[in-house]
């Protein structure tokens, strides 16, 4: 539940709908999307392979990565899929996700 509250606080108004990243259905959906689009490079448990370890990645990490990086081509995910992938990755390493959310909030507070 704390992820949903923080997500609502950190997102721009267009995305400010409440997302419960701890929702088992969302996590299961994220695992399916991860399997289809991410597992080949990031490994079965998202611990890395051809791509880096992404356990604990939060929504901002996912949305940035799917736009494409130096090592990764852009990936087109449809509405709700980035949130689902983030929920799955956050569930794999909740402490890492919690730290990332706190750091992101601190950074955004500092930029105001």
KEKEVO-507218 format. One record per residue: residue number from 1; x, y, z of N, C-alpha, C, O in turn. Coordinates in Angstrom, 3 decimals, decimal comma. Atoms other than C-alpha are relative to their C-alpha. Layout:
BEGIN
    n      n_px      n_py      n_pz     ca_px     ca_py     ca_pz      c_px      c_py      c_pz      o_px      o_py      o_pz
  NUM         X         Y         Z         X         Y         Z         X         Y         Z         X         Y         Z
...
END
This chain:
BEGIN
    n      n_px      n_py      n_pz     ca_px     ca_py     ca_pz      c_px      c_py      c_pz      o_px      o_py      o_pz
    1     0,813    -1,189     0,000     0,000     0,000     0,000     0,863     1,262     0,000     0,476     2,262    -0,605
    2    -0,836    -1,197    -0,021     2,859     2,437     0,686     0,480     0,363    -1,389     0,697     1,542    -1,669
    3    -0,425    -0,303     1,358     3,940     2,115    -2,955    -1,073     0,777    -0,736    -0,761     1,693    -1,496
    4     1,092    -0,705     0,669     0,511     3,244    -4,145    -0,033     1,451     0,439    -0,196     2,342    -0,395
    5     0,035    -1,354    -0,524     0,591     6,301    -1,918     1,172     0,816    -0,536     0,979     1,955    -0,961
    6    -1,172    -0,714     0,498     4,121     7,286    -2,941    -0,128     0,248    -1,492     0,211     1,332    -1,966
    7     0,154    -0,158     1,441     3,355     6,710    -6,624    -0,940     1,160    -0,299    -0,670     1,961    -1,194
    8     0,952    -1,078     0,211     0,368     9,045    -6,397     0,667     1,347     0,265     0,410     2,313    -0,454
    9    -0,680    -1,236    -0,362     2,550    11,703    -4,767     1,040     0,402    -1,039     1,231     1,593    -1,287
   10    -1,132    -0,290     0,870     5,392    11,433    -7,281    -0,343     0,189    -1,470     0,509     0,636    -2,239
   11     0,300    -0,011     1,422     3,556    11,314   -10,580    -0,663     1,297    -0,427    -1,321     1,956     0,378
   12     0,693    -1,177     0,502     2,369    14,157   -12,770    -1,510    -0,258    -0,030    -1,935    -1,413    -0,011
   13     1,452     0,164    -0,062    -1,404    14,791   -12,783    -0,565    -0,995    -1,001    -1,516    -1,707    -0,681
   14     0,536     0,919     1,009    -1,945    12,807   -15,998     0,146    -1,454     0,417    -0,634    -2,306    -0,008
   15    -0,233     1,378    -0,430    -0,563     9,686   -14,315    -0,368    -0,227     1,464    -0,070    -1,284     2,019
   16     0,182     0,036    -1,449    -1,752    10,396   -10,781    -1,104    -0,940     0,477    -1,608    -0,780     1,589
   17     0,952     0,994    -0,483    -4,183     7,505   -10,626     0,724    -0,904     0,989     1,925    -1,144     0,861
   18    -0,624     0,835    -1,013    -3,562     5,276    -7,654     0,275    -1,392    -0,562    -0,622    -2,045    -1,095
   19    -0,406     1,330     0,423    -1,654     2,114    -8,517     0,476    -0,738     1,233     1,359    -0,260     1,945
   20    -0,424     0,828    -1,132    -1,330    -0,610    -5,896     1,040    -0,984    -0,505     0,699    -2,047    -1,024
   21    -1,082     0,842     0,496     2,066    -2,080    -6,744     0,128    -1,312     0,760     0,858    -2,204     0,326
   22    -0,021     1,242    -0,772     1,519    -4,771    -4,083    -1,161    -0,920    -0,385    -1,295    -2,001     0,189
   23     1,148     0,798     0,435    -1,624    -6,091    -5,851     0,489    -1,278    -0,688     1,167    -1,207    -1,714
   24    -0,472     1,265     0,590    -1,003    -9,801    -6,570    -0,384    -0,162    -1,479     0,384    -0,735    -2,252
   25     0,414     0,117     1,406    -2,965    -9,588    -9,852     0,898     0,851    -0,893     1,260     0,432    -1,992
   26    -0,885    -0,870     0,771    -0,820    -6,668   -11,042     1,396    -0,617    -0,090     2,030    -0,577    -1,144
   27    -1,312     0,659    -0,015     2,359    -8,509   -10,017     0,010    -1,185    -0,966     0,972    -1,366    -1,712
   28     0,091     1,143     0,928     1,220   -11,641   -11,903    -0,014     0,472    -1,453     0,641    -0,119    -2,311
   29     0,032    -0,545     1,357     0,425    -9,558   -14,980     1,384     0,500    -0,392     1,821     0,317    -1,529
   30    -1,346    -0,494     0,262     3,842    -7,933   -14,686     0,981    -1,116    -0,292     1,872    -0,968    -1,129
   31    -0,882     1,151     0,263     5,541   -11,317   -14,550    -0,192    -0,498    -1,430     0,775    -0,857    -2,100
   32     0,268     0,433     1,383     3,832   -12,268   -17,828     0,633     0,953    -1,009     1,260     0,513    -1,973
   33    -0,593    -0,987     0,915     4,896    -9,025   -19,532     1,519    -0,106     0,052     2,181    -0,072    -0,985
   34    -1,440     0,166    -0,160     8,411    -9,425   -18,109     0,482    -1,221    -0,783     1,486    -1,152    -1,492
   35    -0,378     1,232     0,699     8,562   -12,980   -19,463     0,013     0,222    -1,510     0,917    -0,243    -2,204
   36     0,114    -0,223     1,446     7,457   -11,826   -22,921     1,033     0,981    -0,544     1,555     0,779    -1,640
   37    -0,810    -1,086     0,538     9,599    -8,705   -23,258     1,385     0,161     0,618     2,267     0,739    -0,018
   38    -1,209    -0,361    -0,741    12,408    -8,670   -20,694     0,901    -1,180     0,367     2,121    -1,035     0,449
   39    -0,724     1,143    -0,541    13,433   -12,143   -19,569     1,174    -0,445    -0,871     2,198    -0,882    -0,345
   40    -1,067     0,472     0,884    15,544   -12,959   -22,619     1,339     0,684     0,310     2,393     0,057     0,206
   41    -1,243    -0,727    -0,293    18,086   -10,286   -21,642     0,283     0,129     1,498     1,441     0,122     1,915
   42    -0,200    -0,270    -1,424    17,520    -9,772   -17,917    -0,065    -1,254     0,865     0,073    -1,169     2,085
   43     0,010     1,256    -0,734    17,239   -13,427   -16,924    -1,345    -0,320     0,628    -2,195     0,555     0,797
   44     1,277     0,501    -0,526    14,439   -15,507   -15,429    -0,434     0,709     1,280    -1,626     0,933     1,488
   45     0,322    -0,672    -1,265    14,631   -13,775   -12,030     0,385     1,481    -0,022     0,446     2,117     1,030
   46    -0,372    -1,412     0,183    15,647   -10,331   -13,414     1,340     0,335     0,651     1,602     1,493     0,974
   47    -1,304    -0,211    -0,621    19,135   -10,795   -11,951     1,101     0,290    -1,010     2,263     0,444    -0,634
   48    -0,976    -0,325     1,034    20,863   -10,107   -15,248     0,281    -1,185    -0,891    -0,126    -2,312    -0,610
   49    -0,357     0,958     1,041    22,175   -11,984   -18,217     0,720     0,833    -1,043     1,818     1,333    -0,798
   50    -0,525    -0,939     0,995    22,796   -10,060   -21,431    -0,240     1,435     0,451     0,494     2,345     0,065
   51     0,320    -1,316    -0,560    21,213    -7,113   -19,608     0,288     0,000     1,491     0,626    -1,038     2,059
   52    -0,331    -0,109    -1,417    21,700    -5,841   -16,058    -1,063    -0,584     0,927    -2,178    -0,890     0,503
   53     0,914     0,361    -1,084    20,085    -6,933   -12,793    -0,995     1,148     0,143    -0,593     2,298     0,319
   54     1,005    -1,056    -0,130    16,794    -5,032   -12,594    -0,994    -0,294     1,122    -2,052     0,332     1,187
   55     0,874     0,240    -1,151    15,250    -6,506    -9,444    -0,129     1,286     0,801     0,860     1,982     1,032
   56     0,234    -1,197    -0,793    13,671    -3,709    -7,428    -0,200     1,258    -0,827    -0,381     2,341    -0,270
   57     0,226    -1,173     0,843    13,276    -1,404   -10,429    -1,397     0,559     0,272    -2,357    -0,192     0,445
   58     1,279    -0,664    -0,241    10,505     1,145    -9,882    -0,537     0,537    -1,323     0,133     0,455    -2,353
   59     0,651    -0,433     1,237     8,118     2,658   -12,406     0,856     0,967    -0,806     0,923     0,847    -2,029
   60    -0,827    -0,948     0,758    10,452     5,524   -13,321     1,155    -0,714    -0,715     1,542    -0,316    -1,813
   61    -1,049     0,799     0,649    13,202     2,967   -14,070    -0,543    -0,690    -1,248     0,088    -0,686    -2,306
   62     0,612     0,743     1,107    10,866     0,943   -16,278    -0,348     0,943    -1,143    -0,034     0,654    -2,298
   63     0,408    -0,913     1,069     9,467     3,923   -18,185     1,211     0,593    -0,716     1,170     0,821    -1,925
   64    -1,221    -0,508     0,633    12,960     5,269   -18,800     0,625    -1,075    -0,892     1,033    -0,786    -2,017
   65    -0,642     1,086     0,759    14,302     1,892   -19,963    -0,755    -0,333    -1,275    -0,133    -0,571    -2,310
   66     0,745     0,413     1,197    11,472     1,122   -22,384     0,072     1,037    -1,116    -0,273     0,741    -2,260
   67    -0,242    -1,007     1,048    12,234     4,384   -24,221     1,252    -0,334    -0,798     1,466     0,190    -1,891
   68    -1,239     0,398     0,644    15,559     2,763   -25,093     1,204     0,568     0,728     1,146     1,663     1,287
   69    -1,245    -0,420    -0,642    19,091     3,002   -23,735     1,150    -0,304    -0,952     0,937    -0,756    -2,077
   70    -1,176     0,329     0,812    22,629     2,621   -25,037     0,050    -1,493    -0,309     0,478    -1,897    -1,391
   71    -0,086     1,451     0,155    22,323    -1,142   -24,542    -1,315    -0,650    -0,432    -1,340    -1,839    -0,753
   72     1,306     0,617     0,207    18,601    -1,634   -25,191    -0,838     0,808    -0,993    -0,938     2,032    -0,906
   73     0,927    -0,628     0,939    16,251    -0,916   -28,052    -1,290     0,373     0,733    -1,617    -0,250     1,743
   74     1,287    -0,321    -0,626    12,936     0,778   -27,177    -0,949    -1,197    -0,040    -0,909    -2,013    -0,961
   75     0,998     1,066    -0,097    10,148    -1,566   -26,116    -1,355     0,669     0,111    -1,553     1,545     0,954
   76     1,326    -0,598    -0,038     6,530    -0,708   -26,815    -0,917    -0,825     0,894    -1,318    -1,935     0,546
   77     0,952     0,624    -0,914     4,340    -1,589   -23,852    -1,279     0,818    -0,034    -1,232     2,043    -0,154
   78     1,290    -0,682     0,035     0,633    -0,755   -23,816    -0,409     0,447     1,396     0,244     0,109     2,383
   79     0,495    -0,555    -1,260    -1,347     1,001   -21,088    -0,046    -1,043     1,106    -0,602    -2,128     0,936
   80     0,004     0,873    -1,167    -0,811    -0,571   -17,698     1,142    -0,990     0,061     1,461    -1,486     1,141
   81    -1,096     0,968    -0,008     2,054    -2,833   -18,756     1,253     0,520     0,707     1,880    -0,249     1,436
   82    -1,167    -0,469    -0,767     4,872    -0,576   -17,459    -0,237    -0,093     1,508     0,663    -0,480     2,253
   83     0,327     0,090    -1,420     3,112    -0,407   -14,082     0,046    -1,443     0,480     0,517    -1,722     1,582
   84    -0,001     1,418    -0,365     2,673    -4,180   -14,064     1,428    -0,535     0,104     1,753    -1,259     1,045
   85    -1,399     0,442    -0,047     6,343    -4,805   -14,867     0,680     0,572     1,238     1,418    -0,133     1,925
   86    -0,584    -0,611    -1,194     7,359    -2,345   -12,151    -0,476    -0,725     1,257     0,321    -0,984     2,159
   87     0,531     0,714    -1,172     5,067    -4,113    -9,653     0,714    -1,332     0,175     1,066    -1,702     1,295
   88    -0,693     1,290    -0,065     6,693    -7,456   -10,504     1,444     0,182     0,468     1,904    -0,539     1,354
   89    -1,404    -0,220    -0,369    10,252    -6,098   -10,253     0,125     0,499     1,430     1,071     0,138     2,129
   90     0,002    -0,480    -1,375     9,435    -4,294    -7,006    -0,250    -1,156     0,967     0,325    -1,196     2,055
   91     0,302     1,155    -0,851     8,026    -7,543    -5,586     1,212    -0,926     0,136     1,370    -1,600     1,154
   92    -1,199     0,847    -0,062    11,285    -9,347    -6,406     1,020     0,517     1,000     1,759    -0,271     1,590
   93    -0,968    -0,607    -0,928    13,325    -6,920    -4,278    -0,652     1,216     0,660    -0,313     2,353     0,330
   94     0,750    -1,117    -0,585    10,993    -4,816    -2,108     0,866     1,008     0,757     0,562     2,201     0,739
   95    -0,870    -0,944    -0,724    13,786    -3,304     0,027     0,721     0,927    -0,980     0,852     2,125    -0,729
   96    -0,651    -0,819     1,031    15,617    -2,113    -3,083    -1,000     1,015    -0,550    -0,673     2,191    -0,704
   97     1,041    -0,891     0,522    12,368    -0,658    -4,448    -0,318     1,106     0,999    -0,485     2,264     0,617
   98     0,306    -0,996    -1,032    11,662     1,089    -1,153     1,087     1,078     0,059     0,783     2,265     0,171
   99    -1,114    -0,957    -0,015    15,112     2,711    -1,154    -0,071     0,898    -1,238     0,099     2,113    -1,131
  100     0,087    -0,785     1,230    14,703     3,805    -4,788    -1,139     1,013     0,067    -0,986     2,153    -0,370
  101     1,135    -0,918    -0,127    11,285     5,317    -4,047     0,355     1,156     0,934     0,029     2,308     0,648
  102    -0,390    -1,039    -0,951    12,689     7,211    -1,062     0,999     0,971    -0,642     0,864     2,185    -0,491
  103    -0,984    -0,849     0,661    15,663     8,506    -3,073    -0,644     0,882    -1,065    -0,299     2,057    -1,192
  104     0,710    -0,773     1,017    13,375     9,597    -5,921    -0,804     1,115     0,650    -0,798     2,245     0,161
  105     0,788    -1,016    -0,708    11,095    11,432    -3,474     0,909     1,097     0,537     0,585     2,279     0,427
  106    -0,950    -0,980    -0,521    14,088    13,130    -1,838     0,529     0,899    -1,125     0,639     2,115    -0,962
  107    -0,515    -0,748     1,148    15,454    14,166    -5,241    -1,048     0,987    -0,517    -0,731     2,130    -0,847
  108     1,069    -0,880     0,494    12,088    15,576    -6,316    -0,290     1,126     0,990    -0,602     2,244     0,580
  109     0,189    -1,045    -1,005    11,707    17,464    -3,033     1,125     1,030    -0,100     0,891     2,227     0,066
  110    -1,151    -0,897     0,107    15,183    18,934    -3,508    -0,046     0,894    -1,224     0,565     1,963    -1,235
  111     0,067    -0,789     1,236    14,356    20,194    -6,996    -1,112     1,054     0,044    -1,271     1,826    -0,902
  112     1,094    -0,976    -0,102    11,393    22,259    -5,773     0,468     1,279     0,601    -0,321     2,211     0,762
END
